[in-house]
Amino acid sequence: MTLDISSAPIASDTTDHAPPGPGSRIRWAQDLSASLVVSLIAVPFSLGIALATGAPLTAGLAAAAVGGIVVGLFGGTPLQVSGPSAALTVITAGLIAQYGWRATCAITVAAGLLQLLLGARRVARTALAVSPAIVHGMLAGVGITIAIAQLHVVLGGSPQGSAIADLLALPRQLADPRPPALVAGAATVAVLICWPRLGRLPGRAGEFGARLAGVPGPLAGVALATALVLALDLRLAHVELPAWRPDVFLPTLPHGPLLGLLAAALTVTAVASVESLLSAVAIDRMSRRTGDLDRELRGQGLANLVSGLVGGLPIAGGAVRGTANVRAGARTRWASVLHGVWVLAAALALTGGLRRIPLAALAALVLVVGLQMVRFAHIRKVHRHREFPVYLITVLGVVAGGVLWGVAIGAGTAALLALHRLTRAHVDVETGPDGTVTVRTHGPLTFTAVPRLGRALAGIPAGAGVTVVHDGSFLDHAAYETLHTWRAGHQNAGGRVSMVTRRQDDEVLDPDGTVRAGSPPGPHRCRAWTPWVGHHCIEQQEDPHGRLLDGVRVFQLHTAPLVRPELARLAREGQTPSQLFLTCADSRMVTSMITNSGPGDLFTVRNVGNLVPAPHEPGAADDSVAAAVQYAVEVLEVRSITVCGHSGCGAMQALLDGVHERPGQPTPLARWLRNGRGSLDRLRRVPAEFATRPVVDVAEQLCITNVVQQLDQLMANPAVERRVEESTLRLVGMYFDFATAQAYVLDRAAGTFSPVEARSENHGEDRSEDRGGKEHPGNGAAARTAARTEDDAGSHTTGKIEHHAEADTGTGPRARPHTASAERVNEDDRIPVEGSGEGPQLAA
């Protein structure tokens, strides 16, 4: 499985060297501010990585300075910040233990030369072909190894040299910790955990905490731990920064077998290159740019060459520093360059202060970084793609045998798993009421499938009429001979056999090797709903509960057998929806129908009026929606939130009628509708419009204006605001008109709602996305194709249904007018209501 970089946003890199203009001063100010923030993270992080590898601590600062300046000037991803890499920690520590520090510097130089060669050959994108399960497994294994080793330092001891030895020695170390080191390490860990959460404190403490959290957590943790050690006068090991001497830091030729040295250089090259390129792609997506990966690889090679020559650690691009750079507002590559300058200045001018840092604090910092390399989001993702065995074996291999062996074992496991899927075929035998038999094959029929195919064919009664339907996948000689030998024998026994190859252009091969057919072309490969007639053909005088149970019985009889495998999979794996869909509780609003989605696709929140209560709304407090939004954004990690309004919304009509302002004790409905006061205010100031038609009336205009307002109120949720700023969450506005069965999507730039255009099967790309439309929901369940059969739809069509449809299209007595109101706001700033003077007709 390769990393998909086709969706990376396209933007030019011309701002890096643009001539001075009106915005140059602003860009320089933003780059200066961002460089200071990143340097405050880089200094303690670089010292911690150097400590974990066993290298001189100055080597970490030298690598950070070289990475910032050299890669910043010559790299292909302007906003990426390079320096000492946590992923290379275990490799570097092993090289230092085996060859010594100066020989490790020479290996770093060799790795830089190899990266320059690979960059010149323009093979950077080839490195992205490594399975993400192997990459994530390698990082997790390295993180676990780092955490175990640094835990010894936090407890006052020292690492044993390997992860297995560290694990075996850990019980003894836990039984006899050294209190001073434990105090410094525990204080650092506590600050790192609590620092990002200071803004969640109540009241003014939260406001002060949010401003305080602007200081980088690593700097705060190390600084506070150092202050605590000095205040308590604790005696423990501190940072030692030796003076730079050429005879100590300059590289020397390593001694050892040539193959071993070549393997070491190739390992450093591979790990540094893959991490740098993956980080570059992530930073490009976050900053909405497209970088030059080959140039980035050459920049990384030049940086490693220089770092090895001056006695620095191996260098790679880091997602942590790059993400901090983008969040801090960096605009050009000069932010990275300046960050390197500040690190160099700190190494030269702040040696006295750096020597006061306790080693236990740096070890705790690296321990937390190592644990953060084991990300549950990565585990869920590889599990969803059926590659968890590759991930787990890679993790165990890295911990037990090192990075090289772990990656090699993981790659072998990935190859075996791919071979297993390639040779996996399905043979289904169906017997019709008339005794005819249909044999359907799915997937490549190779010699490995011959036993399964032979057993299926042997069970067919002699003399039966048989149709063998092959899906057009690969058919090798052994399977071909098996089929044709059986056909000749069956025909000789008096049977009839027809062989059909039926390959659909719209078939999809799932990750587990099964073929799912019947999906439309394009990204959303799920069969559409058949015409729905509902239960309007049933007399309304019947018992509604009995009608509900009848519907459940129909589900159990017809639909449950079809959806059971998909629901069983979701029950095992849990939900992983890609979208939060927030819409009205109106009974006519069928979210799965209008989005063509099924089980596991949408995390849905429904309420009266599709409202998102603003925090601290007077007299209208409600946390249920905020809790659902926080759960979807932080736990489920959805990538999109859609707020969908609809026509004829009773909640919007009630707002226009002023139900929420009526005197006396407010009802629960009135209190809830107070959350829509912001929409009424926006309607008076900046009412929303359609791009292709006028609004029908003021009620419809409030419906679409309410969608825009709720999108703004979503940003009051801290989790939403953070994810949107990180460009990992998208907010989408939608409106559905029942009478025309037409969906509209908000174009945020134009401020108008545009129709989502229907797409024929001959067209390739959905133009609704070009209009700023919502992305299709994630890969839907195949079981949704069983929503209704055409026979069911046709058998229930009655005149009552036709009358219902007629009323919806505007020809019935309750049809809403198709003319816009000439005057929306009268003199007393009240919004007039068209229609009867009766109370609110809530559709929800």
FIDRENMAR-930399 format. One record per residue (C-alpha): residue number from 0; residue in one letter; z, x, y. Coordinates in pm, whole numbers. Each point is the difference from the previous one (the first is absolute). Example, Ala and Ser with C-alpha at 12.3 -4.5 7.8 and 13.67 -1.06 7.14 Angstrom:
0,A,780,1230,-450
1,S,-66,137,344
//
This chain:
0,M,0,0,0
1,T,-106,150,329
2,L,156,-48,338
3,D,-201,-253,198
4,I,-69,135,347
5,S,-286,-235,79
6,S,226,-225,205
7,A,114,275,230
8,P,-72,-101,361
9,I,-288,170,175
10,A,65,171,328
11,S,-123,314,164
12,D,198,311,66
13,T,-149,54,342
14,T,327,-46,186
15,D,133,334,-120
16,H,-227,205,224
17,A,-104,-258,256
18,P,-36,111,362
19,P,288,-78,232
20,G,-2,-358,114
21,P,231,-272,122
22,G,173,-25,-340
23,S,34,374,-68
24,R,338,26,170
25,I,132,-294,-201
26,R,-128,148,-325
27,W,162,335,78
28,A,331,-173,76
29,Q,-14,-192,-330
30,D,-92,313,-194
31,L,282,196,162
32,S,254,-270,-83
33,A,-123,-34,-360
34,S,4,379,-53
35,L,364,20,102
36,V,96,-281,-239
37,V,-184,157,-294
38,S,140,347,71
39,L,354,-140,-13
40,I,-81,-127,-350
41,A,-185,314,-108
42,V,269,259,78
43,P,275,-127,-234
44,F,-256,-112,-258
45,S,-164,345,-9
46,L,335,174,-37
47,G,93,-237,-284
48,I,-327,61,-188
49,A,45,377,34
50,L,356,-32,-131
51,A,-121,-205,-299
52,T,-266,257,-93
53,G,229,302,30
54,A,-223,156,268
55,P,131,154,324
56,L,82,-285,237
57,T,-227,149,267
58,A,-291,-59,-240
59,G,42,-375,46
60,L,-10,24,380
61,A,-300,235,-15
62,A,-189,-243,-225
63,A,79,-294,230
64,A,-120,189,307
65,V,-318,124,-169
66,G,-73,-341,-152
67,G,37,-174,334
68,I,-205,245,204
69,V,-275,106,-246
70,V,-62,-334,-174
71,G,43,-177,331
72,L,-282,207,153
73,F,-236,23,-298
74,G,84,-297,-228
75,G,-211,-311,-41
76,T,274,-261,35
77,P,117,25,362
78,L,334,-178,-37
79,Q,111,156,-329
80,V,287,249,30
81,S,17,275,-261
82,G,281,230,-107
83,P,219,86,-301
84,S,-56,-255,-275
85,A,266,-165,-213
86,A,-259,-43,-276
87,L,-41,380,-17
88,T,373,69,-11
89,V,31,26,-377
90,I,-319,205,-31
91,T,105,242,273
92,A,350,37,-144
93,G,-148,86,-339
94,L,-238,257,152
95,I,281,167,195
96,A,216,18,-313
97,Q,-285,148,-205
98,Y,-183,227,245
99,G,230,45,300
100,W,-37,-113,359
101,R,-262,246,127
102,A,-224,-58,-303
103,T,33,-377,59
104,C,-133,57,351
105,A,-303,171,-154
106,I,-54,-302,-229
107,T,16,-221,310
108,V,-273,212,159
109,A,-213,-36,-314
110,A,51,-376,1
111,G,-112,-11,364
112,L,-317,191,-85
113,L,-74,-244,-284
114,Q,50,-296,236
115,L,-242,157,249
116,L,-254,40,-280
117,L,43,-359,-117
118,G,-28,-128,356
119,A,-320,198,53
120,R,-141,-152,-322
121,R,80,-349,140
122,V,187,-120,-307
123,A,299,-148,183
124,R,-66,-356,-114
125,T,-7,116,-362
126,A,373,68,23
127,L,55,-370,72
128,A,-132,-84,-347
129,V,339,92,-149
130,S,168,-311,-135
131,P,259,-134,246
132,A,236,-43,-296
133,I,-12,378,-56
134,V,45,77,370
135,H,293,-241,41
136,G,150,117,-329
137,M,-25,364,108
138,L,169,-75,333
139,A,273,-202,-171
140,G,62,275,-255
141,V,18,262,274
142,G,235,-224,197
143,I,233,-45,-296
144,T,-1,375,-69
145,I,80,77,366
146,A,278,-259,13
147,I,170,129,-316
148,A,-13,362,121
149,Q,126,-76,350
150,L,281,-217,-133
151,H,154,321,-135
152,V,-7,151,352
153,V,153,-315,151
154,L,280,25,-257
155,G,60,362,96
156,G,-183,171,-286
157,S,-348,141,-45
158,P,-311,-113,-194
159,Q,-54,131,-352
160,G,-372,74,22
161,S,-149,-302,-184
162,A,44,-375,3
163,I,124,-10,-361
164,A,256,274,66
165,D,110,-178,319
166,L,49,-324,-193
167,L,202,173,-271
168,A,221,174,257
169,L,46,-311,216
170,P,303,-148,-186
171,R,191,326,41
172,Q,-94,14,368
173,L,105,-361,57
174,A,335,70,-162
175,D,73,290,238
176,P,-158,-65,345
177,R,82,203,310
178,P,141,-233,267
179,P,-142,176,313
180,A,-356,-7,-130
181,L,45,-354,-129
182,V,123,-118,342
183,A,-299,155,180
184,G,-250,-135,-252
185,A,151,-347,-14
186,A,3,-23,380
187,T,-369,94,14
188,V,-96,-254,-266
189,A,202,-274,170
190,V,-169,64,334
191,L,-348,9,-155
192,I,61,-335,-172
193,C,168,-178,290
194,W,-195,144,293
195,P,-312,-223,-28
196,R,226,-307,-32
197,L,192,46,323
198,G,-226,-248,176
199,R,117,-275,-236
200,L,354,3,136
201,P,98,-321,180
202,G,-1,-38,376
203,R,3,292,238
204,A,84,238,-281
205,G,-339,-79,-150
206,E,-177,64,331
207,F,175,334,37
208,G,-65,81,-365
209,A,-371,-73,39
210,R,-21,248,289
211,L,204,253,-195
212,A,-226,-40,-304
213,G,-281,147,210
214,V,150,340,-81
215,P,-154,120,-331
216,G,230,-65,-294
217,P,-27,351,-154
218,L,101,160,330
219,A,289,-243,47
220,G,125,49,-356
221,V,-2,381,13
222,A,142,11,355
223,L,287,-237,-74
224,A,84,175,-326
225,T,3,335,182
226,A,226,-141,271
227,L,234,-141,-265
228,V,23,337,-178
229,L,75,180,327
230,A,257,-260,106
231,L,185,18,-332
232,D,-45,378,-24
233,L,-131,-29,-354
234,R,-90,324,-175
235,L,-334,-16,-179
236,A,-339,174,-6
237,H,-218,-27,310
238,V,-365,65,83
239,E,-100,365,1
240,L,-306,86,210
241,P,-95,363,-61
242,A,-200,184,261
243,W,-372,15,-66
244,R,-97,336,-153
245,P,-349,77,-132
246,D,130,190,-302
247,V,198,-309,-108
248,F,-236,-285,81
249,L,-354,134,-33
250,P,-165,-78,-335
251,T,-46,250,-281
252,L,-219,-22,-307
253,P,185,-177,-283
254,H,46,164,-336
255,G,-71,-196,-314
256,P,-277,-134,-225
257,L,-316,-83,192
258,L,-33,-343,-162
259,G,354,-87,101
260,L,-60,100,361
261,L,-328,-194,9
262,A,175,-308,-143
263,A,272,32,266
264,A,-256,19,283
265,L,-197,-293,-143
266,T,317,-208,-33
267,V,100,59,362
268,T,-358,-73,109
269,A,-26,-323,-198
270,V,338,-147,98
271,A,-28,98,368
272,S,-357,-128,24
273,V,60,-334,-171
274,E,316,-70,201
275,S,-171,99,326
276,L,-308,-214,-63
277,L,197,-305,-113
278,S,223,32,306
279,A,-308,40,220
280,V,-147,-325,-131
281,A,331,-181,57
282,I,34,135,355
283,D,-362,-92,80
284,R,61,-355,-112
285,M,319,-24,200
286,S,-162,139,316
287,R,-327,-192,-55
288,R,-213,314,-6
289,T,-232,172,-243
290,G,54,371,-41
291,D,-205,276,-160
292,L,163,75,-336
293,D,-199,318,-61
294,R,101,132,340
295,E,359,-99,-75
296,L,-13,198,-324
297,R,-136,304,183
298,G,275,-32,259
299,Q,265,-15,-273
300,G,-152,308,-163
301,L,3,197,325
302,A,363,-102,59
303,N,107,114,-347
304,L,-184,327,52
305,V,183,64,328
306,S,335,-127,-135
307,G,-15,234,-299
308,L,-86,296,224
309,V,296,-58,234
310,G,250,-80,-276
311,G,-3,-379,4
312,L,23,-263,-272
313,P,-310,-175,-142
314,I,-123,-273,232
315,A,-127,-353,-56
316,G,-50,-311,207
317,G,303,-224,-9
318,A,10,-378,25
319,V,354,10,142
320,R,-86,219,299
321,G,-342,-164,49
322,T,148,-349,-3
323,A,265,103,252
324,N,-275,148,217
325,V,-201,-324,1
326,R,306,-217,61
327,A,107,220,288
328,G,-329,-78,177
329,A,-203,317,-56
330,R,-358,-31,121
331,T,-171,333,-76
332,R,37,313,-212
333,W,196,170,278
334,A,313,-186,-111
335,S,-6,195,-327
336,V,-73,328,181
337,L,286,-50,244
338,H,233,-89,-287
339,G,-76,341,-151
340,V,70,167,333
341,W,341,-171,27
342,V,91,104,-357
343,L,-95,359,81
344,A,207,-12,317
345,A,299,-134,-192
346,A,-34,279,-257
347,L,2,263,276
348,A,247,-145,251
349,L,244,-215,-199
350,T,100,235,-278
351,G,363,-9,109
352,G,17,-380,-32
353,L,-198,-9,-325
354,R,242,248,-162
355,R,281,-254,40
356,I,-170,-254,-228
357,P,177,-29,-339
358,L,-223,45,-302
359,A,152,-311,-157
360,A,-138,-211,286
361,L,-352,135,-51
362,A,33,-53,-376
363,A,105,-362,59
364,L,-301,-50,226
365,V,-238,131,-267
366,L,182,-204,-268
367,V,-67,-322,193
368,V,-363,102,56
369,G,-36,66,-372
370,L,139,-342,-92
371,Q,-232,-165,252
372,M,-296,153,-186
373,V,80,-243,-284
374,R,-137,-318,154
375,F,35,-335,-173
376,A,-311,-122,180
377,H,-199,266,-187
378,I,162,-102,-329
379,R,-91,-367,55
380,K,-355,95,93
381,V,-68,218,-305
382,H,166,-260,-222
383,R,-227,-268,142
384,H,-302,217,-86
385,R,129,61,-356
386,E,53,373,67
387,F,377,20,-21
388,P,-12,211,-321
389,V,-202,262,189
390,Y,252,-7,285
391,L,304,25,-226
392,I,-140,280,-216
393,T,-100,196,311
394,V,352,-37,143
395,L,165,114,-322
396,G,-249,285,-39
397,V,64,130,352
398,V,378,-20,-42
399,A,-2,162,-343
400,G,-280,254,27
401,G,-98,40,365
402,V,-281,-132,217
403,L,-287,166,-187
404,W,105,-128,-342
405,G,95,-342,134
406,V,-337,-54,169
407,A,-185,128,-307
408,I,189,-234,-234
409,G,-46,-289,243
410,A,-374,64,23
411,G,-24,8,-379
412,T,188,-329,-24
413,A,-229,-155,260
414,A,-306,114,-197
415,L,137,-146,-325
416,L,85,-327,171
417,A,-349,-21,148
418,L,-150,70,-342
419,H,217,-273,-153
420,R,-121,-252,257
421,L,-359,108,-45
422,T,16,-63,-374
423,R,185,-327,31
424,A,-201,-311,-80
425,H,80,-367,-50
426,V,-157,-219,-267
427,D,63,-376,29
428,V,-108,-251,-266
429,E,-25,-368,99
430,T,-78,-283,-244
431,G,-155,-314,146
432,P,59,-360,-114
433,D,-331,3,-187
434,G,92,312,-197
435,T,-212,242,201
436,V,160,333,85
437,T,-28,201,321
438,V,94,369,-7
439,R,54,148,345
440,T,41,373,56
441,H,142,154,316
442,G,-2,367,85
443,P,-181,296,-157
444,L,-58,-32,-373
445,T,41,347,-146
446,F,91,129,-346
447,T,368,-55,85
448,A,-65,-375,29
449,V,-186,-25,-332
450,P,311,-89,-210
451,R,98,-277,244
452,L,-357,-127,17
453,G,-36,9,-379
454,R,319,-202,-55
455,A,-114,-264,249
456,L,-342,-35,-160
457,A,140,-5,-354
458,G,207,-308,80
459,I,-305,-214,86
460,P,-83,-254,-274
461,A,-323,57,-189
462,G,-287,-221,111
463,A,146,-75,346
464,G,-216,11,308
465,V,112,299,206
466,T,-73,115,355
467,V,103,356,84
468,V,35,44,377
469,H,21,361,119
470,D,92,69,364
471,G,-253,281,37
472,S,250,286,-9
473,F,-68,320,-193
474,L,-92,-46,-366
475,D,-2,313,-217
476,H,-183,55,-329
477,A,296,-82,-226
478,A,65,-338,167
479,Y,-374,-76,3
480,E,-27,64,-374
481,T,309,-210,-70
482,L,-140,-300,192
483,H,-347,12,-148
484,T,118,64,-357
485,W,231,-301,24
486,R,-277,-215,151
487,A,-238,81,-287
488,G,264,-87,-261
489,H,101,-324,178
490,Q,-360,-114,28
491,N,-62,78,-367
492,A,295,-229,-83
493,G,-172,-287,183
494,G,163,38,339
495,R,-166,8,339
496,V,76,278,248
497,S,-114,41,359
498,M,97,304,204
499,V,20,-29,378
500,T,69,261,265
501,R,142,-175,302
502,R,106,228,279
503,Q,116,-159,324
504,D,-51,180,327
505,D,338,-121,119
506,E,214,126,-287
507,V,302,212,79
508,L,166,253,-228
509,D,377,-19,39
510,P,210,318,-22
511,D,117,-101,-348
512,G,-358,-11,-125
513,T,-54,-377,-14
514,V,-303,-164,153
515,R,45,-287,239
516,A,-314,-197,88
517,G,-87,-285,233
518,S,98,161,329
519,P,-212,-5,315
520,P,-149,315,145
521,G,198,189,257
522,P,356,126,14
523,H,167,-328,-102
524,R,-103,-34,-365
525,C,158,-331,-89
526,R,-173,-323,-98
527,A,15,-267,267
528,W,177,-335,-40
529,T,-190,-294,-142
530,P,-3,-324,207
531,W,348,-142,27
532,V,66,-372,-3
533,G,376,3,-29
534,H,193,-312,-85
535,H,-137,-235,266
536,C,-168,-201,-276
537,I,347,-99,-124
538,E,164,-307,142
539,Q,265,108,246
540,Q,238,-271,-127
541,E,55,201,-318
542,D,315,205,-46
543,P,-62,331,186
544,H,232,190,-233
545,G,-190,-129,-301
546,R,-325,103,166
547,L,146,347,54
548,L,98,28,-365
549,D,-347,-113,-102
550,G,-142,285,205
551,V,236,244,-170
552,R,-112,-129,-341
553,V,-365,49,94
554,F,87,354,108
555,Q,176,73,-328
556,L,-294,-138,-197
557,H,-299,149,180
558,T,100,271,246
559,A,310,165,-150
560,P,-185,152,-298
561,L,-246,161,240
562,V,249,135,252
563,R,271,98,-249
564,P,-120,362,-54
565,E,-22,64,373
566,L,340,-158,72
567,A,152,196,-289
568,R,-132,321,151
569,L,148,-94,338
570,A,330,-84,-167
571,R,9,347,-155
572,E,-116,199,301
573,G,144,-205,285
574,Q,-182,-111,309
575,T,-212,239,204
576,P,-176,-220,257
577,S,-215,164,262
578,Q,50,-269,265
579,L,261,-220,158
580,F,-153,-340,79
581,L,205,-205,248
582,T,-123,-354,43
583,C,108,-360,55
584,A,177,-220,-254
585,D,-273,-265,43
586,S,-88,-148,-342
587,R,-371,31,74
588,M,30,378,46
589,V,-81,152,-341
590,T,24,374,60
591,S,-130,105,-341
592,M,-308,-217,48
593,I,-109,117,345
594,T,67,367,-82
595,N,-136,-17,-357
596,S,317,169,-123
597,G,224,-38,-300
598,P,331,110,-150
599,G,128,326,145
600,D,-244,18,292
601,L,188,-153,293
602,F,364,7,104
603,T,9,-338,172
604,V,240,-137,261
605,R,-40,-364,106
606,N,185,-189,267
607,V,-57,-282,246
608,G,-251,128,254
609,N,-47,351,-151
610,L,260,136,244
611,V,151,349,17
612,P,331,-47,186
613,A,49,256,273
614,P,336,183,-17
615,H,279,-139,215
616,E,-196,-321,77
617,P,256,-223,180
618,G,106,-289,-219
619,A,-258,74,-267
620,A,132,292,-205
621,D,-144,33,-350
622,D,-12,305,-225
623,S,-186,-140,-301
624,V,-348,93,124
625,A,117,340,127
626,A,160,69,-340
627,A,-322,-89,-182
628,V,-203,218,237
629,Q,238,293,-44
630,Y,-6,-37,-379
631,A,-381,-11,-4
632,V,-40,298,234
633,E,277,231,-121
634,V,40,-86,-369
635,L,-340,-133,-107
636,E,-180,227,250
637,V,-274,-251,78
638,R,-290,136,202
639,S,-89,-314,193
640,I,176,-301,154
641,T,-206,-312,71
642,V,129,-285,216
643,C,-210,-309,-74
644,G,9,-319,205
645,H,-195,-318,-70
646,S,-148,-304,166
647,G,200,-314,50
648,C,332,182,-15
649,G,282,-251,51
650,A,238,273,116
651,M,-232,93,288
652,Q,-38,-369,93
653,A,379,-33,-1
654,L,27,298,234
655,L,-245,-167,236
656,D,207,-319,-20
657,G,311,196,101
658,V,200,-83,-314
659,H,192,325,38
660,E,115,-95,353
661,R,127,-352,-62
662,P,357,-61,122
663,G,291,-38,-235
664,Q,102,186,-312
665,P,-310,183,-126
666,T,-120,-69,-352
667,P,-82,287,-237
668,L,-368,-64,69
669,A,51,16,376
670,R,197,323,-27
671,W,-274,153,-215
672,L,-276,-104,239
673,R,175,189,280
674,N,-149,307,-163
675,G,-336,-123,126
676,R,90,5,369
677,G,-171,336,39
678,S,-325,-156,-124
679,L,25,-278,260
680,D,54,261,269
681,R,-299,202,-119
682,L,-211,-317,-2
683,R,71,-45,371
684,R,-73,364,81
685,V,-272,127,-235
686,P,-121,-267,-245
687,A,-196,126,-298
688,E,-364,-99,-48
689,F,-269,-10,-266
690,A,-293,240,24
691,T,-267,-246,-114
692,R,118,-347,103
693,P,235,-173,244
694,V,342,-117,-109
695,V,20,-363,-108
696,D,311,-84,198
697,V,315,152,139
698,A,178,-39,-335
699,E,-259,219,-171
700,Q,22,251,283
701,L,376,18,-52
702,C,-57,52,-374
703,I,-211,313,55
704,T,212,121,293
705,N,306,-31,-223
706,V,-161,238,-252
707,V,-46,265,271
708,Q,359,-47,119
709,Q,145,34,-351
710,L,-189,328,-49
711,D,169,133,315
712,Q,341,-120,-120
713,L,-54,178,-332
714,M,9,329,190
715,A,364,-72,89
716,N,85,75,-363
717,P,83,375,-12
718,A,-153,43,-345
719,V,-328,-157,113
720,E,-8,201,322
721,R,54,326,-186
722,R,-269,-66,-260
723,V,-252,-115,262
724,E,61,315,206
725,E,-57,205,-317
726,S,-332,-183,-50
727,T,112,-105,-348
728,L,33,-370,82
729,R,-253,-239,150
730,L,74,-329,175
731,V,-263,-273,-34
732,G,-29,-342,166
733,M,-177,-287,-178
734,Y,-67,-370,63
735,F,-124,-255,-254
736,D,-175,-321,103
737,F,45,-268,-268
738,A,-281,-230,116
739,T,-268,268,-38
740,A,175,219,-263
741,Q,-67,292,234
742,A,223,303,44
743,Y,13,193,328
744,V,136,351,51
745,L,143,144,320
746,D,-190,282,166
747,R,288,179,173
748,A,-231,195,232
749,A,-187,-306,127
750,G,297,-234,-27
751,T,-208,-273,-170
752,F,-20,-158,-344
753,S,-329,51,-186
754,P,-114,-190,-310
755,V,7,177,-333
756,E,-363,-28,-106
757,A,-94,-105,-350
758,R,-171,268,-202
759,S,-265,-62,-261
760,E,-3,196,-323
761,N,-303,195,121
762,H,181,142,299
763,G,199,316,-29
764,E,266,14,265
765,D,224,-266,150
766,R,-73,-21,368
767,S,338,-155,72
768,E,148,349,-14
769,D,-233,107,280
770,R,151,-273,213
771,G,347,134,-51
772,G,60,-228,-294
773,K,268,35,-255
774,E,-47,217,-301
775,H,-40,-177,-330
776,P,317,-29,-197
777,G,56,253,-271
778,N,-160,-15,-341
779,G,76,-352,-115
780,A,96,-112,-343
781,A,-281,-89,-232
782,A,204,-302,-96
783,R,-74,-171,330
784,T,-344,-87,-137
785,A,171,-269,-202
786,A,111,-195,308
787,R,-230,-290,-78
788,T,-299,-44,-229
789,E,-313,-172,120
790,D,57,-275,-258
791,D,346,-71,142
792,A,-141,-10,351
793,G,-277,-240,-88
794,S,214,-236,-203
795,H,235,-85,289
796,T,-248,-70,280
797,T,59,-353,140
798,G,-75,-202,305
799,K,355,51,127
800,I,-68,373,19
801,E,-318,-61,197
802,H,195,-213,245
803,H,259,276,37
804,A,-270,256,73
805,E,-160,-232,251
806,A,325,-32,191
807,D,35,376,18
808,T,-347,55,142
809,G,65,-211,303
810,T,-159,-335,-91
811,G,313,-186,-99
812,P,242,-183,226
813,R,243,295,21
814,A,-264,259,85
815,R,90,228,286
816,P,-234,9,301
817,H,-262,274,22
818,T,21,50,375
819,A,218,251,175
820,S,262,-115,245
821,A,-120,34,356
822,E,346,70,134
823,R,250,196,-208
824,V,294,31,237
825,N,98,-256,263
826,E,198,39,318
827,D,347,3,-153
828,D,-107,279,-239
829,R,17,-234,-298
830,I,-277,11,-255
831,P,-163,-343,-41
832,V,-43,-137,-350
833,E,-314,-180,-105
834,G,23,-291,-242
835,S,256,-269,-55
836,G,346,-3,146
837,E,170,-15,-337
838,G,249,257,-116
839,P,-105,329,-153
840,Q,-206,-26,-317
841,L,117,306,-191
842,A,-252,98,-264
843,A,236,257,-145
//
